[in-house]
Every structure is written in structure tokens, then in C-alpha cells.
Amino acid sequence: MTKIKFYSGLREIGGTVVAVETDKAVCIFDFGYAFVGRLDESVCTRKGHEAQDFMRLGILNRIDGIYESHAAGELNLKAYGETDKKYFAIISHMHIDHMGGLGCLDPKMPVYMSNDSAKLYKRMGVMGELEYREHENIQPMEYDSTITVEDIKVTCIQVDHDVIGACGFLIETEDGSICYTGDFRFHGFHPDVSSAFGNKCKGADVMITEGVTISFADVDMLSLEGPERTTSEYTLLEDMKERCRQEDGLIVINNYNRNVERIHQMIHALAKEKRQMALDSIQADYVNAFYPWDDFVVYIPEGGSTNNPSLREKKVIDRNELLTNPSKYVLQQNYKNIYELFDLKDVVSVYLHMDGAPLGDYDPSFAKFQSFLEVQGIKNEHVGLGGHAEPYYLRKMADIIAPTTLVPLHSFRPEQFNTEYAKEIVLPECGQSFYLENGKLVKE
């Protein structure tokens, strides 16, 4: 018998955790942080108590069979290896709300993800960008490859998202098939990849899908005749090329650094306009890991240094170079380094917020970010695209797959999700379980 339990991430954008349990195994996906607003960077984590404290805050779920013995025992849970079933996790992509909790799992628990996600995860560990510690037992998967753990079969299927390595999964047991989309989009570099995902999962008994873009306004999905969006990653590239022609000074972009392909494409587009990308050391490392042949320079702030052996072949520049030749560069800058602009502001033509942090006005840092740019007199614009499919494309994906049961989540308003091609739409509550019987969901 197959049971599906929905732990979290149902009516919020983040923290999706679902478990598929059979007689012999338990598959958990994803494993990010829920209720991230409860984290306060001013409060130190307690060494050795991270998992327990995150569970107490509700940021991680209390689940048997996945944590180390000391963490599980403190909260009266069974530890990894103390159950009669094999536990494993599958991770769709490298965003904190989908993978942030990996370091809290028992290090021996197998975690499966795409090859590209595994490569990025490794570099995140090297660059100190993981939320806790690096998980030890990462199992990379080729796209369209399949693994079987006891009586659960999982196929890794690529989707297009604003982070490299994103995928969804088709999970199969003797009782039916479950499609999990992860996060996806159709306005990126590879809309065909997202379409292909739908075709590969067509006819799944259960479709579990994200619904981020139906969170913020009233939407009648069935009435939509086409997407509202006219911009894409390609129009963004054209916009950047035009800005290079118009702006005389330094262009600064704040890109989410895990969106590696955007920077890769931009490096080549801007070269045609006689501008070179100057990347901070973390972004440079990520781009170099996937596109080592790309021609970019590494920007090191005054007093900084890079000892990264993977970047030893790349040219390094400093502030003086940007001040002397601002029109030769586009500077990629993480928000945490924004004070560099105190000394660069006189040569900055425009600052472009491009999906980097702070992500929006819900982030306490966002008002400070805007205030800084205003006080410094730096012209700025938001030109981000987001990584989530518009309502029209959310419906299109559901129409293609045409599941028996549709389960929308990862949204503030999942009840707005609609398609004529699903026989039923189910909106589970946190902690609720269902049985999959002959391809149909039945409440526990």
C-alpha cells in the first residue's frame, strides 16, 4: 500500500516536504526550510542542536527515520536506521526553500538530485554558501535516469527554472504514479524542456505542482487564452545589449548567483558590445564550474583576495580598473558587497536588480537596500524575471499531464489552480495523509 503525507509548503512559497511511503521504503521530497521568516540572523544557532532547534521553530518537520540519533532522541523521534523501512530523499533544485535543510539530515541518508544540482551543491559547500553543513551522501542522477529503492521507482526529469540543474520527478509504486514538478517556467532559455517534462509525465495518477504565480491576485485560470508576459531571458539579453550601447559608465547587476546560465549567456552577449563581465568570487566559481571556457574577469574588492585554485587562470581586477575604465565592464555584485559602491558610485550609470537578494519587500533588508541606492543617488531599476511559470503555463502543464488527481501547493492561494483535464483537485492540509489505491487518492 502507498501512502502520501503532506508535511509542509502547502499554502506558503517554500518548505515543500512530501513523503511517499510504501511497505518497504519512504521517499521524501523536497527538504528546504519552511517559515523562513522565523529565522533571525541576529540569533546564533546552537552548535550540535541545529536540527532540533529548527524543528522546534517549525522550520523543519518532525519526521521519523531521517535525523541523527542525538537530534531525533531529543524530540522523541526514531533516528535514521532505526526504522524497518529505507528512507531516502530526492531534491528538485538548489533553492533554500527546497534544499536548505539537507545538512540537518543524518549524513548516511541517501539524497538524490540531478548531476548539475550535485555539482552546484558541491561548489556551494566550497564557497561557504550552505545554510548549515554539507550533506555527505549525495547521489547524482542523469536526466531521464531511474533509481529504484526497494519498491519505489524514481525517474529524474529536467525542467527549466532560474537555477541550473532543476528537475522534477516521476515516482512509481505498485499502486500508481506520482509526478512532482518542482519549480518550473516557460520564459527561460529552454521552454521546450518544460514542455518535454509534461509529455514524459503524461497520464500520471497524481500530479503535485507548484503554483507560485497564482498567489498574489485573483486568477481565473480556465479563462486564460495566453500568457501575459512578453519578456523572457532572451529579451533580457537584448535589453542588456541595448543598455551597453546607451550607458557611458559602469553597469552593475544584482543577479541571483545560482542562476548560472543567465550569466553564461550574458558574458557572450555583452562581449559583442565590447563589455566584459566582472564577477565576484562566488559567482565566478559557479560559472567556471559549468562553463570554464567563458571569458570573464574576477573582481576583488580592496583588501580582499581569492585563493580559489579553480580560478587561477582568470584575470583579476580591482576597484582602480573599474574607476579607470567603467565603460568596459558590467559588474555583478552581491547585495552583501553593496558598500563597494561608496567608491564606485561616481562611475555607475545604472544599477539593475536582477532577481538577486534582497528578493522583495517582504525581506527586512529590502527597504535598507532601496534607501542605500537613493541616498547615494544611484539610478536603479528592477529588471528581474522570476523563475516560476505564469498561471497560463501552470494550467498548460496540468493540461498536458492530465492527471487523475491534481495537488497544487507551494502557493499562498492554491485553491485558484484549475484545469479541465484533471478528474479532481485536492488541497491537503499540513500533516494530512492519503492512500494511493489503484491510481486514486483516498483520505487516510
C-alpha positions as CSV (number, residue, x, y, z in Angstrom):
1,M,0.0,0.0,0.0
2,T,1.2,3.5,-0.9
3,K,0.7,6.5,1.5
4,I,1.4,10.1,0.6
5,K,1.8,12.5,3.5
6,F,1.9,16.3,3.0
7,Y,4.1,17.8,5.7
8,S,4.6,21.5,4.7
9,G,4.8,24.0,1.9
10,L,1.2,23.8,1.0
11,R,0.0,27.4,1.5
12,E,3.3,29.1,1.5
13,I,6.0,29.7,-1.0
14,G,8.7,27.5,0.4
15,G,9.3,24.5,2.6
16,T,7.7,21.8,0.4
17,V,8.1,18.5,2.1
18,V,6.1,15.4,1.0
19,A,6.6,11.7,1.8
20,V,5.7,8.7,-0.4
21,E,5.7,5.6,1.8
22,T,5.3,2.0,0.8
23,D,5.7,-1.3,2.6
24,K,9.4,-1.2,2.3
25,A,10.6,2.4,1.7
26,V,9.9,6.1,2.3
27,C,10.8,8.8,-0.3
28,I,10.9,12.4,0.9
29,F,10.8,15.5,-1.4
30,D,12.0,18.3,-1.2
31,F,13.8,19.2,2.0
32,G,14.0,23.0,2.3
33,Y,13.2,25.5,5.1
34,A,9.6,26.4,5.8
35,F,8.6,29.6,7.5
36,V,12.0,31.2,6.8
37,G,10.8,34.4,8.4
38,R,11.2,32.8,11.8
39,L,15.0,32.7,11.2
40,D,16.8,35.7,12.7
41,E,20.4,36.2,11.6
42,S,21.0,38.1,14.8
43,V,20.4,34.9,16.8
44,C,23.2,32.4,16.8
45,T,22.5,28.7,16.2
46,R,23.4,26.4,19.0
47,K,26.2,24.1,17.8
48,G,25.1,20.5,17.7
49,H,21.4,21.5,18.2
50,E,20.7,22.9,14.8
51,A,18.2,20.2,13.6
52,Q,16.4,20.1,16.9
53,D,16.1,23.9,17.2
54,F,14.9,24.2,13.6
55,M,12.3,21.6,14.3
56,R,11.2,23.4,17.4
57,L,10.7,26.6,15.3
58,G,8.7,24.7,12.7
59,I,11.3,25.4,10.0
60,L,12.0,21.7,9.7
61,N,9.4,18.9,10.1
62,R,9.4,16.3,12.8
63,I,9.8,13.1,10.8
64,D,10.8,9.6,11.9
65,G,13.7,7.9,10.2
66,I,15.8,10.8,8.8
67,Y,17.7,12.6,11.6
68,E,20.8,11.6,13.6
69,S,20.2,9.8,16.8
70,H,21.0,12.7,19.2
71,A,18.7,15.1,17.3
72,A,15.9,12.5,16.9
73,G,16.1,11.3,20.5
74,E,15.9,14.8,21.9
75,L,12.5,15.1,20.3
76,N,11.2,11.6,20.8
77,L,11.7,10.6,17.1
78,K,13.1,7.5,15.6
79,A,16.6,8.2,14.1
80,Y,17.8,7.2,10.6
81,G,18.4,3.4,10.6
82,E,16.0,2.8,13.5
83,T,13.0,2.0,11.3
84,D,12.2,-1.1,9.3
85,K,12.0,0.9,6.1
86,K,14.6,2.5,3.9
87,Y,14.4,6.3,3.9
88,F,15.8,8.5,1.1
89,A,15.3,12.0,-0.3
90,I,15.0,13.5,-3.7
91,I,15.7,17.2,-4.3
92,S,14.4,19.2,-7.2
93,H,16.8,22.1,-7.2
94,M,19.2,24.3,-5.3
95,H,17.0,27.0,-3.8
96,I,17.0,27.3,0.0
97,D,13.2,26.6,0.3
98,H,13.8,23.2,-1.5
99,M,17.2,22.1,-0.1
100,G,18.2,24.3,2.8
101,G,17.6,21.5,5.4
102,L,19.9,18.9,3.8
103,G,22.7,19.5,6.3
104,C,20.4,18.5,9.2
105,L,19.7,15.0,7.8
106,D,21.6,12.1,9.1
107,P,24.8,12.1,7.0
108,K,24.3,8.5,5.9
109,M,20.8,9.0,4.4
110,P,21.0,8.9,0.6
111,V,19.9,12.1,-1.2
112,Y,19.3,12.0,-4.9
113,M,19.4,15.0,-7.3
114,S,20.4,15.8,-10.9
115,N,24.1,15.8,-11.8
116,D,24.1,19.5,-12.4
117,S,22.4,20.1,-9.0
118,A,25.0,17.9,-7.3
119,K,27.8,19.9,-9.0
120,L,26.3,23.2,-7.9
121,Y,25.7,21.9,-4.3
122,K,29.3,20.9,-4.1
123,R,30.5,24.3,-5.2
124,M,28.1,25.9,-2.7
125,G,29.8,24.0,0.0
126,V,33.3,25.0,-1.1
127,M,32.2,28.7,-1.2
128,G,30.6,28.6,2.2
129,E,27.0,29.2,0.9
130,L,25.3,26.3,2.6
131,E,22.9,27.0,5.4
132,Y,24.5,24.5,7.8
133,R,26.9,21.8,6.7
134,E,27.3,19.8,3.5
135,H,25.4,16.6,3.3
136,E,27.7,13.6,2.8
137,N,25.7,11.1,0.9
138,I,24.7,12.9,-2.3
139,Q,23.7,10.6,-5.2
140,P,23.8,12.4,-8.6
141,M,21.4,11.3,-11.3
142,E,21.4,11.8,-15.1
143,Y,18.3,13.4,-16.6
144,D,15.8,10.7,-17.6
145,S,17.6,8.1,-15.5
146,T,15.9,6.0,-12.9
147,I,16.7,4.6,-9.5
148,T,14.8,2.0,-7.5
149,V,14.9,1.9,-3.7
150,E,13.1,-1.2,-2.6
151,D,9.6,-0.9,-4.1
152,I,9.8,2.8,-5.1
153,K,11.0,3.8,-8.6
154,V,12.1,7.4,-9.2
155,T,12.9,9.0,-12.6
156,C,14.7,12.4,-12.7
157,I,13.3,14.6,-15.4
158,Q,14.7,18.1,-16.3
159,V,12.6,21.3,-16.1
160,D,13.6,24.8,-16.9
161,H,13.9,27.1,-13.9
162,D,16.1,30.0,-12.8
163,V,18.7,27.8,-11.3
164,I,20.9,25.3,-13.1
165,G,20.1,21.6,-12.5
166,A,16.4,21.9,-11.8
167,C,14.3,18.8,-12.3
168,G,11.0,17.2,-11.3
169,F,10.4,13.5,-10.6
170,L,8.1,10.7,-11.7
171,I,7.6,8.4,-8.7
172,E,6.1,5.0,-9.3
173,T,4.9,2.3,-6.9
174,E,2.7,-0.8,-7.5
175,D,-0.3,1.4,-6.6
176,G,0.2,4.2,-9.2
177,S,2.4,7.0,-10.4
178,I,3.1,10.4,-8.8
179,C,4.5,13.4,-10.8
180,Y,6.2,16.1,-8.8
181,T,7.1,19.2,-10.9
182,G,9.4,21.0,-8.6
183,D,9.6,24.7,-9.7
184,F,9.5,25.4,-13.5
185,R,9.0,28.1,-16.0
186,F,8.3,28.7,-19.7
187,H,10.0,32.1,-20.1
188,G,13.6,30.9,-19.7
189,F,16.2,29.7,-22.1
190,H,14.6,26.3,-22.5
191,P,10.8,26.3,-22.7
192,D,11.0,23.1,-24.7
193,V,12.5,21.4,-21.7
194,S,9.5,22.2,-19.5
195,S,7.1,21.1,-22.3
196,A,9.0,17.8,-22.6
197,F,8.7,17.3,-18.8
198,G,4.9,17.4,-19.2
199,N,4.9,14.9,-22.1
200,K,7.1,12.5,-20.1
201,C,4.8,12.6,-17.2
202,K,1.5,12.5,-19.2
203,G,-1.1,10.4,-17.6
204,A,0.4,10.3,-14.1
205,D,-2.2,9.3,-11.5
206,V,-1.2,12.2,-9.2
207,M,0.4,15.5,-10.2
208,I,1.9,17.6,-7.4
209,T,2.7,21.0,-8.7
210,E,4.0,24.4,-7.7
211,G,1.6,27.4,-8.0
212,V,3.7,30.4,-7.0
213,T,2.2,32.9,-9.6
214,I,-1.4,32.4,-8.5
215,S,-0.5,33.7,-5.1
216,F,-0.9,37.4,-5.4
217,A,-4.0,38.3,-7.4
218,D,-7.4,36.8,-8.4
219,V,-6.9,34.5,-11.3
220,D,-9.5,32.6,-13.4
221,M,-7.1,30.1,-14.9
222,L,-9.7,28.5,-17.2
223,S,-10.4,31.8,-18.9
224,L,-6.7,32.4,-19.8
225,E,-6.1,32.4,-23.6
226,G,-2.4,33.1,-23.4
227,P,0.4,34.3,-21.2
228,E,0.5,38.0,-20.1
229,R,4.3,38.1,-20.1
230,T,6.1,39.4,-23.1
231,T,9.6,39.3,-21.6
232,S,12.0,36.3,-21.4
233,E,15.6,35.5,-20.7
234,Y,16.3,36.3,-24.4
235,T,14.6,39.7,-24.2
236,L,16.6,40.4,-21.1
237,L,19.8,39.7,-23.0
238,E,18.7,42.1,-25.8
239,D,17.9,44.7,-23.2
240,M,21.3,44.4,-21.7
241,K,23.0,44.8,-25.1
242,E,21.0,48.0,-25.7
243,R,22.0,49.4,-22.3
244,C,25.6,48.8,-23.1
245,R,25.2,50.9,-26.2
246,Q,23.4,53.7,-24.3
247,E,25.2,53.8,-20.9
248,D,28.6,55.5,-20.8
249,G,29.6,54.3,-17.3
250,L,29.7,51.1,-15.3
251,I,26.6,48.9,-15.3
252,V,26.0,47.0,-12.1
253,I,23.7,43.9,-11.9
254,N,22.5,42.1,-8.8
255,N,21.8,38.6,-10.1
256,Y,20.8,35.5,-8.1
257,N,24.2,33.7,-8.3
258,R,22.7,30.2,-8.7
259,N,21.2,31.4,-12.0
260,V,24.4,30.4,-13.7
261,E,23.2,30.1,-17.2
262,R,21.9,33.7,-17.3
263,I,25.5,34.9,-16.5
264,H,26.9,32.5,-19.1
265,Q,24.6,33.8,-21.8
266,M,25.2,37.4,-20.7
267,I,29.0,37.0,-21.0
268,H,28.7,36.1,-24.6
269,A,26.0,38.7,-25.4
270,L,27.9,41.6,-23.8
271,A,31.2,40.6,-25.5
272,K,29.5,41.7,-28.8
273,E,29.1,45.2,-27.2
274,K,32.7,45.3,-26.2
275,R,31.9,44.9,-22.5
276,Q,33.3,42.2,-20.2
277,M,31.6,40.7,-17.2
278,A,33.3,41.3,-13.8
279,L,32.1,38.6,-11.4
280,D,32.5,38.4,-7.6
281,S,34.5,35.3,-6.4
282,I,31.4,33.2,-5.7
283,Q,29.6,33.9,-8.9
284,A,32.9,33.4,-10.8
285,D,33.3,30.0,-9.2
286,Y,29.8,28.8,-10.1
287,V,30.1,30.0,-13.7
288,N,33.6,28.4,-14.0
289,A,32.3,25.1,-12.7
290,F,29.9,24.8,-15.6
291,Y,31.4,27.0,-18.3
292,P,35.2,27.0,-17.7
293,W,35.9,28.4,-21.2
294,D,33.8,31.6,-20.6
295,D,35.8,34.8,-20.8
296,F,35.2,36.9,-17.7
297,V,37.2,38.7,-15.0
298,V,37.1,38.3,-11.3
299,Y,36.5,41.4,-9.3
300,I,38.2,41.5,-5.9
301,P,37.3,44.4,-3.5
302,E,40.1,46.4,-1.9
303,G,41.6,44.3,0.9
304,G,40.1,41.1,-0.5
305,S,41.8,38.1,-2.1
306,T,41.0,34.9,-3.8
307,N,42.8,31.7,-3.2
308,N,40.4,29.6,-5.3
309,P,42.6,27.3,-7.4
310,S,39.8,26.8,-9.9
311,L,40.1,30.5,-10.8
312,R,43.8,30.7,-11.2
313,E,43.5,31.1,-15.0
314,K,41.1,34.0,-14.7
315,K,42.2,37.7,-14.8
316,V,41.6,39.5,-11.5
317,I,40.7,43.2,-11.5
318,D,40.3,45.7,-8.6
319,R,38.5,49.0,-8.0
320,N,41.0,51.1,-9.8
321,E,40.4,49.3,-13.0
322,L,36.6,49.9,-12.8
323,L,37.2,53.6,-11.9
324,T,39.6,54.0,-14.9
325,N,37.6,52.0,-17.5
326,P,34.0,51.8,-16.3
327,S,32.5,51.5,-19.8
328,K,34.4,48.3,-20.4
329,Y,32.6,46.3,-17.8
330,V,29.3,45.1,-16.3
331,L,29.9,44.4,-12.6
332,Q,27.9,41.6,-11.0
333,Q,27.6,42.3,-7.3
334,N,26.0,40.5,-4.4
335,Y,24.0,42.7,-2.1
336,K,26.3,41.9,0.8
337,N,29.1,43.8,-1.0
338,I,27.0,46.9,-1.8
339,Y,29.2,49.2,0.3
340,E,31.7,48.9,-2.5
341,L,29.5,51.4,-4.3
342,F,30.6,54.2,-2.0
343,D,33.8,54.4,-4.0
344,L,32.3,53.4,-7.4
345,K,29.1,55.4,-7.5
346,D,30.6,58.3,-9.5
347,V,31.2,55.9,-12.4
348,V,28.0,53.9,-12.1
349,S,25.5,54.6,-14.9
350,V,22.7,52.3,-13.6
351,Y,22.2,49.5,-11.0
352,L,19.9,46.7,-12.2
353,H,18.2,44.5,-9.6
354,M,18.0,41.2,-11.4
355,D,16.4,38.6,-9.1
356,G,19.2,38.8,-6.5
357,A,18.9,39.4,-2.8
358,P,17.0,41.1,-1.2
359,L,14.3,39.4,-3.2
360,G,11.4,41.7,-2.3
361,D,9.7,44.0,0.2
362,Y,8.9,41.0,2.4
363,D,12.7,40.9,3.2
364,P,13.6,43.2,6.0
365,S,16.7,44.2,4.0
366,F,14.8,45.4,1.0
367,A,13.9,48.8,2.4
368,K,17.6,49.3,3.5
369,F,18.7,48.3,0.0
370,Q,16.4,50.9,-1.6
371,S,17.4,53.5,0.9
372,F,21.1,53.0,0.2
373,L,20.7,53.5,-3.5
374,E,18.5,56.5,-3.0
375,V,20.9,58.2,-0.6
376,Q,23.8,57.5,-2.9
377,G,22.0,58.9,-5.8
378,I,22.4,55.7,-7.9
379,K,19.9,55.2,-10.7
380,N,18.3,51.8,-10.3
381,E,15.8,49.6,-11.9
382,H,14.2,46.2,-11.3
383,V,14.6,44.0,-14.4
384,G,14.2,40.6,-12.9
385,L,12.1,37.8,-14.5
386,G,11.4,35.4,-11.7
387,G,11.6,31.7,-12.1
388,H,8.0,30.5,-11.9
389,A,5.6,29.7,-14.6
390,E,2.7,32.1,-15.2
391,P,-0.8,31.0,-14.5
392,Y,-1.4,30.2,-18.2
393,Y,1.6,27.9,-18.3
394,L,0.8,26.3,-14.9
395,R,-2.5,25.3,-16.5
396,K,-0.8,24.2,-19.7
397,M,1.5,21.8,-17.8
398,A,-1.5,20.3,-16.0
399,D,-3.4,20.1,-19.3
400,I,-0.5,18.2,-20.8
401,I,-0.1,15.7,-17.9
402,A,-3.9,15.4,-17.4
403,P,-3.6,13.6,-14.1
404,T,-6.3,11.7,-12.3
405,T,-5.7,13.9,-9.2
406,L,-4.1,17.4,-9.2
407,V,-2.5,18.6,-5.9
408,P,-1.4,22.3,-6.2
409,L,0.9,23.6,-3.4
410,H,3.9,26.0,-2.9
411,S,1.4,28.9,-3.2
412,F,-0.4,31.3,-1.0
413,R,-3.7,30.6,-2.9
414,P,-3.5,27.0,-4.3
415,E,-7.3,26.9,-4.5
416,Q,-7.1,29.1,-7.6
417,F,-5.4,26.4,-9.6
418,N,-7.7,24.9,-12.2
419,T,-7.7,22.7,-15.2
420,E,-10.3,20.8,-17.1
421,Y,-8.1,17.8,-17.6
422,A,-7.8,16.6,-14.0
423,K,-10.6,14.5,-12.7
424,E,-10.2,16.0,-9.2
425,I,-8.2,18.7,-7.4
426,V,-7.2,18.0,-3.8
427,L,-6.0,20.7,-1.4
428,P,-4.4,18.8,1.6
429,E,-3.8,20.3,5.0
430,C,-0.3,20.2,6.6
431,G,0.2,16.8,8.2
432,Q,-2.6,15.1,6.2
433,S,-2.1,11.7,4.6
434,F,-3.8,9.9,1.7
435,Y,-3.6,6.4,0.3
436,L,-2.9,5.8,-3.4
437,E,-5.2,3.0,-4.4
438,N,-5.5,1.9,-8.0
439,G,-4.3,5.3,-9.1
440,K,-6.7,7.3,-6.9
441,L,-6.1,9.3,-3.8
442,V,-8.1,8.3,-0.7
443,K,-8.0,10.1,2.6
444,E,-6.4,8.2,5.4
